[in-house]
């Protein structure tokens, strides 16, 4: 099993920060706030120890933490991060899930949704805007809902006067020179690519220039690759055998990057550079801007007739300042958004352990996770060391992607559980989380350079799932939803819908085309709650363990203009679906680690911790994600984000 490298870090204690007043004076503190996607302390401790994950264990064992943090309900990434950044849940900030209702309601139907990762629905001020107005420099490193214009949409009609003022303030904040927010997730040009000889177009060598510089005895073989970023030119070459592939945007060897055939990496992380067998980054200019790609040769026949060539995804770095985008691209050269879990689980790297493979596919996948860690860390260094920001708002997705893929395989309650397979996959899962730990160690080291605090949060936890609950089918069977002749929801005859699968929305007349009058809404809610509560599997076991009426649970942050009216908690092993097709309320489905569940579920709990920068070992009572922003604000000596509903934890943690 691989072990994480140990970083030597000395984090000096800082003077105790004076409590934040209504108009606090900025302090000299700097801070890093990072969200580690899918971080749940109890799950981490179940599978890893302090030797394997020294960074995270140092946060939990020697930092200041709450017992756990309550995430957003449903426990999803976009909504969880909006809660962290703004100090509000979705009932205030209108980022209610990864897919959210489109507002205003009178202009959109109850079935219409948009991405919660986008800023169009955002209706609360993120901490980077607050810090900017307070005169602090801020770097947002791939932060959700940034850097686009926050929409502050009205529930119906036009914005109120206060919404308009908020809209103007937040969006003007992006013009401040000291506010630098970057997001590479908003525009992805190309996905992960795994190419064989059958996926390329073989070409004549005639167009290639500079081949003499190769100094090889075998005639190279040329091909082209069609990508969404344009045509790439490839060249296979070698001397005693074909063992190199060059990739370029034009057939010129001097403009190419070169990857050499290497077996999948097996050496310990601590003894080498991460992802060392990838090519240098190749600059690719597109209509949307500059992007980069790296190549990795996993297989190459000595004859050159067959190969496995992996190319990294290509993203455009969106920022609110063009000079920052240019500088970041120059410094990092090839950030991409996540490891190649989908390629791996689909067999793109060869047969997986689940498919009877020998572990080679897992090693190949892990190299993509190494490269992800490397480029994320370099991006953090850019903002902290090059830009010298006072507040770095950061992120890392790797734990979420690996646990979506593997967590259910470790669950003895899953009917397909195999102790042998679980043991094989656990090594991969733990290696991925060791890379997460390397990421945390890197941020701790950066913060340590400035005696600054590292605030570690998460957006949600994770649990196993292998059964699907279909709330729209429940609504149909209860006579509350009707499909038309094309199998689509007929809103002219439907009283209730579950457009995202996370909640039920009553199709009231404030929605475009809605049919339920305001005076009838309560009765329909009662029908929905009764139908959900009565849902059972074919053994008569309950599928839903609790039903929540949104307007009766403000403490959970559910409902609101872009949320639903009724929510629920699924029984263990279930995940909910938005499908409207079929006759069964429950169906067997693929084994996936899953979140998107009730924030009251212990498996969905996440973390709020502070490490270094004056914080000592302490455990405080449980907190909420909406407490993170006001806590960081107090540490920095700036006002709380203007819509904050959470409370500062400074006195609890210090």
NUZA-520692 format. One record per residue (C-alpha): residue number from 1; residue in three letters; x, y, z. Coordinates in steps of 0.2 Angstrom, whole numbers, plus 2048, in hexadecimal, padded with zeros to 3 digits. Layout:
// NUZA-520692
 num residu   X   Y   Z
 NUM    Ala   X   Y   Z
...
***
This chain:
// NUZA-520692
 num residu   X   Y   Z
   1    Unk 800 800 800
   2    Unk 807 811 7FC
   3    Unk 80B 81D 809
   4    Unk 809 830 808
   5    Unk 819 83B 809
   6    Unk 81C 844 819
   7    Unk 81D 857 818
   8    Unk 827 860 825
   9    Unk 81C 86E 82C
  10    Unk 81E 87A 83A
  11    Unk 80E 884 83E
  12    Unk 811 892 84A
  13    Unk 803 897 855
  14    Unk 7FC 8A9 852
  15    Unk 7F5 8B5 85E
  16    Unk 7E3 8B3 862
  17    Unk 7D8 8BC 856
  18    Unk 7CD 8CA 85E
  19    Unk 7BB 8C5 85B
  20    Unk 7B3 8CC 84C
  21    Unk 7A8 8DC 84F
  22    Unk 79B 8E3 844
  23    Unk 7A8 8ED 83A
  24    Unk 7B8 8E3 83E
  25    Unk 7C9 8E9 839
  26    Unk 7D2 8DD 82D
  27    Unk 7DF 8D3 836
  28    Unk 7F0 8CD 830
  29    Unk 7EA 8BB 82F
  30    Unk 7EB 8B1 81F
  31    Unk 7E1 8A1 81D
  32    Unk 7DD 892 811
  33    Unk 7CC 88B 810
  34    Unk 7CB 87A 807
  35    Unk 7BC 86F 804
  36    Unk 7C1 85D 803
  37    Unk 7B3 855 7F9
  38    Unk 7AA 847 802
  39    Unk 7B4 848 812
  40    Unk 7AD 83F 821
  41    Unk 7B8 83C 830
  42    Unk 7B1 82B 835
  43    Unk 7B2 824 824
  44    Unk 7C4 82A 822
  45    Unk 7C9 822 833
  46    Unk 7C0 812 82F
  47    Unk 7CC 80F 820
  48    Unk 7DC 819 823
  49    Unk 7E8 81C 831
  50    Unk 7F3 82B 836
  51    Unk 802 824 82D
  52    Unk 7F9 823 81D
  53    Unk 7F0 833 81E
  54    Unk 7FB 83E 82A
  55    Unk 7F4 84F 823
  56    Unk 7E2 84B 826
  57    Unk 7E5 842 837
  58    Unk 7EF 851 83D
  59    Unk 7E0 85C 839
  60    Unk 7D4 851 842
  61    Unk 7E0 84C 851
  62    Unk 7E9 85C 854
  63    Unk 7DE 86A 84C
  64    Unk 7CE 872 852
  65    Unk 7BF 869 84B
  66    Unk 7AD 867 84E
  67    Unk 7A6 856 851
  68    Unk 79F 856 83F
  69    Unk 797 863 833
  70    Unk 785 861 82D
  71    Unk 785 863 81A
  72    Unk 778 86A 80F
  73    Unk 768 860 80C
  74    Unk 769 857 800
  75    Unk 77C 854 803
  76    Unk 783 859 7F2
  77    Unk 792 862 7EC
  78    Unk 78B 872 7E4
  79    Unk 780 875 7F3
  80    Unk 78D 870 800
  81    Unk 799 87C 7F9
  82    Unk 78D 88B 7F7
  83    Unk 78A 888 80A
  84    Unk 79C 888 80E
  85    Unk 7A0 898 804
  86    Unk 790 8A2 809
  87    Unk 78C 89D 81A
  88    Unk 77A 899 814
  89    Unk 771 889 80F
  90    Unk 767 887 7FF
  91    Unk 757 88E 806
  92    Unk 760 89F 806
  93    Unk 76E 89E 7F8
  94    Unk 763 894 7EC
  95    Unk 770 887 7E8
  96    Unk 765 879 7EE
  97    Unk 76E 86A 7E6
  98    Unk 779 866 7D7
  99    Unk 76A 86A 7CC
 100    Unk 75E 877 7D2
 101    Unk 74D 87F 7CD
 102    Unk 74E 88D 7C1
 103    Unk 748 89E 7C7
 104    Unk 73D 8A8 7C6
 105    Unk 730 89B 7C9
 106    Unk 723 8A4 7BE
 107    Unk 72F 8A3 7AF
 108    Unk 733 891 7B1
 109    Unk 72A 880 7B4
 110    Unk 72D 876 7C4
 111    Unk 736 869 7B9
 112    Unk 743 875 7B3
 113    Unk 755 874 7BA
 114    Unk 766 87C 7B8
 115    Unk 777 877 7BF
 116    Unk 77A 87C 7D1
 117    Unk 78C 87E 7CD
 118    Unk 788 88D 7C3
 119    Unk 786 89E 7CA
 120    Unk 775 8A2 7C2
 121    Unk 76B 89D 7D2
 122    Unk 778 8A3 7DF
 123    Unk 76F 8AF 7EB
 124    Unk 77B 8B2 7F9
 125    Unk 78C 8BA 7FA
 126    Unk 79B 8AF 7FA
 127    Unk 7AA 8B2 806
 128    Unk 7B6 8B7 7F8
 129    Unk 7AB 8C6 7F4
 130    Unk 7AA 8CA 806
 131    Unk 7BC 8C9 809
 132    Unk 7BF 8D3 7F9
 133    Unk 7B5 8E2 7FF
 134    Unk 7BE 8E1 810
 135    Unk 7CE 8E4 807
 136    Unk 7D5 8D2 808
 137    Unk 7DC 8C9 7F9
 138    Unk 7D3 8B9 7F4
 139    Unk 7D6 8AB 7E9
 140    Unk 7C8 89F 7E4
 141    Unk 7D0 88F 7DE
 142    Unk 7C2 886 7D4
 143    Unk 7B4 88B 7DF
 144    Unk 7A3 887 7DB
 145    Unk 797 894 7D5
 146    Unk 7A6 89F 7D0
 147    Unk 7AB 8AA 7C7
 148    Unk 79A 8AD 7BE
 149    Unk 78E 8BA 7C2
 150    Unk 783 8B5 7D1
 151    Unk 771 8B6 7CB
 152    Unk 767 8BA 7DB
 153    Unk 757 8B5 7D1
 154    Unk 746 8BA 7D8
 155    Unk 73A 8AC 7DE
 156    Unk 72E 8B4 7D2
 157    Unk 72E 8C3 7C8
 158    Unk 73C 8CF 7CA
 159    Unk 749 8D1 7D7
 160    Unk 745 8DB 7E6
 161    Unk 74F 8EB 7EA
 162    Unk 759 8E1 7F7
 163    Unk 75D 8D3 7EA
 164    Unk 762 8E0 7DD
 165    Unk 76E 8E8 7EA
 166    Unk 775 8D7 7EE
 167    Unk 777 8D3 7DC
 168    Unk 780 8E3 7D8
 169    Unk 78C 8E1 7E7
 170    Unk 791 8CF 7E4
 171    Unk 794 8D1 7D2
 172    Unk 79D 8E2 7D4
 173    Unk 7A8 8D8 7E0
 174    Unk 7AF 8CE 7D2
 175    Unk 7B7 8DE 7CA
 176    Unk 7C2 8E0 7D9
 177    Unk 7D4 8DE 7D5
 178    Unk 7D7 8D4 7E6
 179    Unk 7C9 8C8 7E2
 180    Unk 7D0 8BA 7D7
 181    Unk 7C3 8AB 7D4
 182    Unk 7C7 89D 7C8
 183    Unk 7BD 88E 7C3
 184    Unk 7C2 882 7B6
 185    Unk 7B3 877 7B8
 186    Unk 7A7 883 7AF
 187    Unk 7AE 87F 79D
 188    Unk 7B6 86E 799
 189    Unk 7BB 86C 787
 190    Unk 7BF 85A 787
 191    Unk 7BD 84B 793
 192    Unk 7CA 83E 798
 193    Unk 7CF 834 788
 194    Unk 7D6 823 787
 195    Unk 7DB 81F 776
 196    Unk 7E0 80F 76C
 197    Unk 7E6 80D 75B
 198    Unk 7D4 80B 755
 199    Unk 7D0 81C 75C
 200    Unk 7DC 826 751
 201    Unk 7DE 82A 73F
 202    Unk 7EE 824 738
 203    Unk 7F8 831 72D
 204    Unk 806 832 721
 205    Unk 817 839 729
 206    Unk 818 845 71B
 207    Unk 811 854 725
 208    Unk 81C 852 734
 209    Unk 82B 85E 737
 210    Unk 83B 85B 741
 211    Unk 83B 848 741
 212    Unk 84E 848 73F
 213    Unk 850 84F 750
 214    Unk 848 83F 757
 215    Unk 858 835 753
 216    Unk 84E 824 751
 217    Unk 852 816 746
 218    Unk 83F 810 744
 219    Unk 834 81A 739
 220    Unk 827 823 743
 221    Unk 815 820 741
 222    Unk 809 82F 741
 223    Unk 7F7 831 745
 224    Unk 7EA 83F 74A
 225    Unk 7DD 840 758
 226    Unk 7CD 849 756
 227    Unk 7C8 852 766
 228    Unk 7BC 85F 76B
 229    Unk 7CB 86B 76D
 230    Unk 7D0 867 75B
 231    Unk 7DC 85B 752
 232    Unk 7EB 855 75B
 233    Unk 7F9 84D 752
 234    Unk 802 83D 758
 235    Unk 812 835 754
 236    Unk 818 824 75A
 237    Unk 82B 822 75A
 238    Unk 83A 818 761
 239    Unk 84A 80F 75D
 240    Unk 84B 7FD 762
 241    Unk 838 7FD 764
 242    Unk 82A 80A 764
 243    Unk 829 811 775
 244    Unk 825 824 774
 245    Unk 816 82E 76E
 246    Unk 817 840 76A
 247    Unk 807 84B 76A
 248    Unk 806 85C 762
 249    Unk 7F9 869 75B
 250    Unk 803 86A 74B
 251    Unk 80E 85C 743
 252    Unk 81F 863 74A
 253    Unk 829 859 755
 254    Unk 831 869 75D
 255    Unk 81F 86E 762
 256    Unk 81A 85D 769
 257    Unk 81A 856 77B
 258    Unk 820 844 77D
 259    Unk 81A 836 788
 260    Unk 825 826 78A
 261    Unk 81E 815 78C
 262    Unk 81E 810 79F
 263    Unk 816 803 7A9
 264    Unk 809 809 7B5
 265    Unk 811 811 7C4
 266    Unk 814 806 7D4
 267    Unk 821 810 7DE
 268    Unk 81C 818 7EF
 269    Unk 815 82A 7ED
 270    Unk 822 830 7FA
 271    Unk 831 82B 7EF
 272    Unk 82D 834 7DF
 273    Unk 824 842 7D6
 274    Unk 812 83F 7D4
 275    Unk 80C 83A 7C2
 276    Unk 81E 83A 7BC
 277    Unk 81A 831 7AC
 278    Unk 80F 83D 7A4
 279    Unk 815 848 796
 280    Unk 818 85B 798
 281    Unk 808 865 795
 282    Unk 803 869 783
 283    Unk 7FB 87A 780
 284    Unk 7EB 879 776
 285    Unk 7E3 889 770
 286    Unk 7D0 888 76D
 287    Unk 7C2 894 769
 288    Unk 7BF 895 77C
 289    Unk 7D1 899 781
 290    Unk 7E1 890 785
 291    Unk 7E1 87E 78D
 292    Unk 7ED 870 78F
 293    Unk 7EF 85E 78E
 294    Unk 7FB 851 794
 295    Unk 7FE 83F 78D
 296    Unk 802 82F 796
 297    Unk 807 81F 78C
 298    Unk 801 80F 795
 299    Unk 803 803 787
 300    Unk 80C 803 777
 301    Unk 810 7F4 76C
 302    Unk 821 7F2 766
 303    Unk 81B 7F3 754
 304    Unk 811 803 758
 305    Unk 801 7FB 752
 306    Unk 7F8 7FB 763
 307    Unk 7F8 807 772
 308    Unk 7EF 80E 781
 309    Unk 7F1 821 781
 310    Unk 7E9 82C 78F
 311    Unk 7E6 83E 78C
 312    Unk 7E1 84A 79B
 313    Unk 7D1 854 79A
 314    Unk 7D2 866 793
 315    Unk 7CA 874 79D
 316    Unk 7C9 887 79B
 317    Unk 7CE 891 7AB
 318    Unk 7C0 89D 7AD
 319    Unk 7C5 8AC 7B8
 320    Unk 7BE 8BD 7BC
 321    Unk 7CF 8C5 7B7
 322    Unk 7D7 8C0 7A7
 323    Unk 7E9 8C3 7AD
 324    Unk 7E6 8B7 7BB
 325    Unk 7E0 8AA 7AF
 326    Unk 7F0 8AD 7A4
 327    Unk 7FB 8AC 7B3
 328    Unk 7F3 89C 7BA
 329    Unk 7F4 893 7A9
 330    Unk 806 898 7A7
 331    Unk 80A 891 7B9
 332    Unk 7FF 881 7BA
 333    Unk 7FE 87C 7A8
 334    Unk 7F0 86F 7A7
 335    Unk 7E5 86F 7B6
 336    Unk 7D6 863 7B3
 337    Unk 7C7 85F 7BE
 338    Unk 7C8 84D 7C4
 339    Unk 7D0 83C 7C3
 340    Unk 7CA 830 7B6
 341    Unk 7BF 826 7C1
 342    Unk 7B2 823 7B3
 343    Unk 7BF 81D 7A7
 344    Unk 7C5 811 7B4
 345    Unk 7B4 80A 7B9
 346    Unk 7AF 808 7A7
 347    Unk 7BF 7FD 7A3
 348    Unk 7C8 80B 799
 349    Unk 7D8 807 7A2
 350    Unk 7D6 7F4 7A0
 351    Unk 7CC 7E8 7AB
 352    Unk 7C8 7EE 7BC
 353    Unk 7C9 7E4 7CC
 354    Unk 7B6 7E3 7CB
 355    Unk 7B8 7DC 7BA
 356    Unk 7C5 7CF 7BF
 357    Unk 7D4 7DA 7BB
 358    Unk 7E6 7D8 7C2
 359    Unk 7E7 7EA 7C9
 360    Unk 7EF 7F2 7BA
 361    Unk 7E0 7FD 7B6
 362    Unk 7E0 803 7C8
 363    Unk 7F2 808 7C7
 364    Unk 7EF 812 7B7
 365    Unk 7E0 81B 7BE
 366    Unk 7EA 81F 7CE
 367    Unk 7F6 829 7C3
 368    Unk 7E8 834 7BD
 369    Unk 7E4 838 7CF
 370    Unk 7F7 83C 7D2
 371    Unk 7F7 848 7C4
 372    Unk 7E7 850 7CA
 373    Unk 7EF 852 7DB
 374    Unk 7FE 85A 7D4
 375    Unk 7F5 867 7C9
 376    Unk 7E9 86C 7D7
 377    Unk 7F8 86E 7E3
 378    Unk 801 879 7D6
 379    Unk 7F2 884 7D4
 380    Unk 7F0 886 7E7
 381    Unk 803 88B 7E7
 382    Unk 7FF 898 7D9
 383    Unk 7F2 8A1 7E4
 384    Unk 7FB 8A0 7F4
 385    Unk 80D 8A2 7F0
 386    Unk 80C 8AC 7DF
 387    Unk 7FD 8B6 7E2
 388    Unk 7FF 8B7 7F5
 389    Unk 7ED 8B7 7F8
 390    Unk 7E7 8BA 80A
 391    Unk 7D9 8AD 808
 392    Unk 7DA 89E 7FD
 393    Unk 7C9 895 7FA
 394    Unk 7CE 884 7F3
 395    Unk 7C7 873 7EF
 396    Unk 7CB 861 7EB
 397    Unk 7BF 854 7E3
 398    Unk 7C9 843 7E3
 399    Unk 7C2 83B 7F3
 400    Unk 7B0 83D 7EC
 401    Unk 7B4 836 7DB
 402    Unk 7BD 826 7E2
 403    Unk 7B0 823 7F0
 404    Unk 7A2 825 7E3
 405    Unk 7AA 817 7DA
 406    Unk 7B0 80B 7E8
 407    Unk 7A8 80E 7F9
 408    Unk 799 802 7F7
 409    Unk 7A6 7F4 7F3
 410    Unk 7AB 7F5 806
 411    Unk 799 7F4 80C
 412    Unk 795 7E3 813
 413    Unk 782 7E8 812
 414    Unk 784 7E8 7FF
 415    Unk 77D 7D8 7F8
 416    Unk 78C 7D7 7EC
 417    Unk 799 7D9 7F9
 418    Unk 7A9 7CF 7F8
 419    Unk 7B6 7CF 805
 420    Unk 7C4 7CB 7F9
 421    Unk 7BF 7D9 7EC
 422    Unk 7BD 7E5 7FA
 423    Unk 7CE 7E2 800
 424    Unk 7D5 7E5 7EE
 425    Unk 7CC 7F5 7EC
 426    Unk 7CF 7FC 7FD
 427    Unk 7E1 7FE 7F8
 428    Unk 7DD 809 7E9
 429    Unk 7D0 813 7F3
 430    Unk 7DD 816 801
 431    Unk 7EA 81B 7F5
 432    Unk 7DE 828 7ED
 433    Unk 7DA 82F 7FF
 434    Unk 7ED 82F 802
 435    Unk 7EE 83B 7F3
 436    Unk 7E0 845 7FB
 437    Unk 7EB 846 80A
 438    Unk 7FA 84C 800
 439    Unk 7EF 85A 7FA
 440    Unk 7EB 85F 80C
 441    Unk 7FD 85E 811
 442    Unk 801 869 803
 443    Unk 7F5 876 809
 444    Unk 7FB 874 81B
 445    Unk 80C 878 815
 446    Unk 807 887 80B
 447    Unk 7FE 88E 81A
 448    Unk 80C 88A 826
 449    Unk 818 895 81B
 450    Unk 80D 8A4 821
 451    Unk 808 89D 832
 452    Unk 7F6 89D 82B
 453    Unk 7E7 892 82F
 454    Unk 7E1 884 824
 455    Unk 7CE 882 825
 456    Unk 7C9 871 820
 457    Unk 7B7 86E 81B
 458    Unk 7AD 861 811
 459    Unk 79D 862 807
 460    Unk 796 851 80C
 461    Unk 79A 83F 810
 462    Unk 796 82F 807
 463    Unk 78D 81E 809
 464    Unk 78A 80F 7FF
 465    Unk 77B 80D 7F3
 466    Unk 775 7FF 7E8
 467    Unk 762 802 7E8
 468    Unk 759 810 7DF
 469    Unk 74A 819 7E6
 470    Unk 73F 822 7D9
 471    Unk 734 830 7E1
 472    Unk 72C 835 7D1
 473    Unk 725 823 7CF
 474    Unk 71E 825 7E1
 475    Unk 715 835 7DC
 476    Unk 70E 82D 7CC
 477    Unk 707 81E 7D6
 478    Unk 6FF 82A 7E2
 479    Unk 6F7 834 7D4
 480    Unk 701 843 7D7
 481    Unk 70B 843 7C7
 482    Unk 705 83E 7B5
 483    Unk 710 83A 7A5
 484    Unk 70A 83F 794
 485    Unk 70A 834 785
 486    Unk 71D 837 782
 487    Unk 721 831 794
 488    Unk 725 843 79A
 489    Unk 71E 84B 7A9
 490    Unk 70D 854 7A5
 491    Unk 70E 864 7B0
 492    Unk 6FC 868 7AB
 493    Unk 6F6 859 7B5
 494    Unk 704 856 7C1
 495    Unk 703 85D 7D3
 496    Unk 715 858 7D9
 497    Unk 726 854 7D1
 498    Unk 737 84F 7D6
 499    Unk 741 857 7C8
 500    Unk 752 853 7D0
 501    Unk 74E 844 7DB
 502    Unk 753 84D 7EA
 503    Unk 742 855 7EF
 504    Unk 730 856 7EA
 505    Unk 72A 867 7E4
 506    Unk 717 86B 7E4
 507    Unk 712 872 7D3
 508    Unk 70A 881 7D9
 509    Unk 704 890 7CF
 510    Unk 713 89A 7D3
 511    Unk 71C 88F 7C7
 512    Unk 71A 891 7B4
 513    Unk 70C 885 7AF
 514    Unk 709 880 7C1
 515    Unk 6F7 87A 7C6
 516    Unk 6F7 879 7D9
 517    Unk 6EF 888 7E1
 518    Unk 6F7 88F 7F1
 519    Unk 6E9 88A 7FC
 520    Unk 6EA 878 7F6
 521    Unk 6FD 876 7F8
 522    Unk 6FD 870 80A
 523    Unk 6F1 862 806
 524    Unk 6FC 85C 7F7
 525    Unk 70B 85D 803
 526    Unk 702 851 80F
 527    Unk 6FF 845 800
 528    Unk 711 845 7FB
 529    Unk 717 842 80C
 530    Unk 70B 834 80F
 531    Unk 710 82C 7FE
 532    Unk 723 82D 801
 533    Unk 721 826 813
 534    Unk 717 817 80C
 535    Unk 724 813 7FF
 536    Unk 72B 801 801
 537    Unk 735 7F4 7F8
 538    Unk 72F 7E3 7F2
 539    Unk 731 7DC 804
 540    Unk 727 7EA 80C
 541    Unk 736 7F3 813
 542    Unk 735 806 814
 543    Unk 73F 80F 807
 544    Unk 73E 820 810
 545    Unk 743 822 822
 546    Unk 73D 833 825
 547    Unk 733 841 81B
 548    Unk 736 853 81E
 549    Unk 72B 862 81A
 550    Unk 737 870 814
 551    Unk 72E 87E 81D
 552    Unk 72E 875 82D
 553    Unk 741 872 82E
 554    Unk 74A 883 82B
 555    Unk 759 87C 835
 556    Unk 75D 870 826
 557    Unk 75D 87E 819
 558    Unk 751 875 80E
 559    Unk 744 87D 803
 560    Unk 745 88E 7FD
 561    Unk 742 896 7EC
 562    Unk 74D 889 7E3
 563    Unk 749 87A 7EE
 564    Unk 73B 86F 7F1
 565    Unk 72C 86D 7FD
 566    Unk 72F 85B 803
 567    Unk 73F 852 807
 568    Unk 743 840 80D
 569    Unk 751 835 814
 570    Unk 754 824 80B
 571    Unk 756 814 813
 572    Unk 768 80D 813
 573    Unk 76E 807 802
 574    Unk 763 812 7F8
 575    Unk 766 821 7ED
 576    Unk 758 82B 7E5
 577    Unk 755 82E 7D3
 578    Unk 74C 83B 7C9
 579    Unk 746 82F 7BC
 580    Unk 733 830 7B7
 581    Unk 733 820 7AD
 582    Unk 72E 80E 7B3
 583    Unk 722 806 7BF
 584    Unk 72D 801 7CE
 585    Unk 730 80D 7DC
 586    Unk 741 803 7E0
 587    Unk 74E 7FC 7D5
 588    Unk 75E 7F3 7D6
 589    Unk 76C 7FE 7CF
 590    Unk 77F 7FF 7CE
 591    Unk 78A 7FF 7DE
 592    Unk 78F 811 7E1
 593    Unk 795 81C 7EF
 594    Unk 787 829 7F1
 595    Unk 784 839 7FA
 596    Unk 775 844 7F5
 597    Unk 76C 83E 804
 598    Unk 765 846 814
 599    Unk 771 851 81D
 600    Unk 76A 848 82D
 601    Unk 772 838 828
 602    Unk 783 835 831
 603    Unk 78B 82F 821
 604    Unk 788 840 819
 605    Unk 791 849 827
 606    Unk 7A0 852 823
 607    Unk 7AE 85D 82C
 608    Unk 7B2 86E 832
 609    Unk 7C4 870 838
 610    Unk 7D1 87D 83B
 611    Unk 7E4 879 83B
 612    Unk 7F2 884 83F
 613    Unk 7F2 897 840
 614    Unk 7EE 898 852
 615    Unk 7E2 889 853
 616    Unk 7E7 87B 860
 617    Unk 7DF 86A 863
 618    Unk 7CD 86C 867
 619    Unk 7BC 863 864
 620    Unk 7AD 86D 863
 621    Unk 79A 868 861
 622    Unk 793 864 850
 623    Unk 792 873 844
 624    Unk 78A 877 833
 625    Unk 792 87A 823
 626    Unk 78B 88C 823
 627    Unk 796 88F 833
 628    Unk 7A6 88E 828
 629    Unk 7A5 89F 81F
 630    Unk 7A2 8A9 82F
 631    Unk 7B0 8A0 838
 632    Unk 7BC 8A4 82B
 633    Unk 7B6 8B6 82A
 634    Unk 7B9 8B8 83C
 635    Unk 7CA 8B0 83B
 636    Unk 7CF 8BD 82D
 637    Unk 7C7 8CB 836
 638    Unk 7BA 8CF 829
 639    Unk 7A7 8D0 829
 640    Unk 79D 8C1 827
 641    Unk 796 8BE 815
 642    Unk 787 8C9 815
 643    Unk 779 8BB 814
 644    Unk 781 8AF 820
 645    Unk 775 8A5 82B
 646    Unk 783 89B 834
 647    Unk 78D 89F 843
 648    Unk 79F 8A2 846
 649    Unk 7A8 893 84E
 650    Unk 7B8 89E 853
 651    Unk 7B4 89D 866
 652    Unk 7B0 88A 865
 653    Unk 7C0 886 85B
 654    Unk 7CD 892 864
***
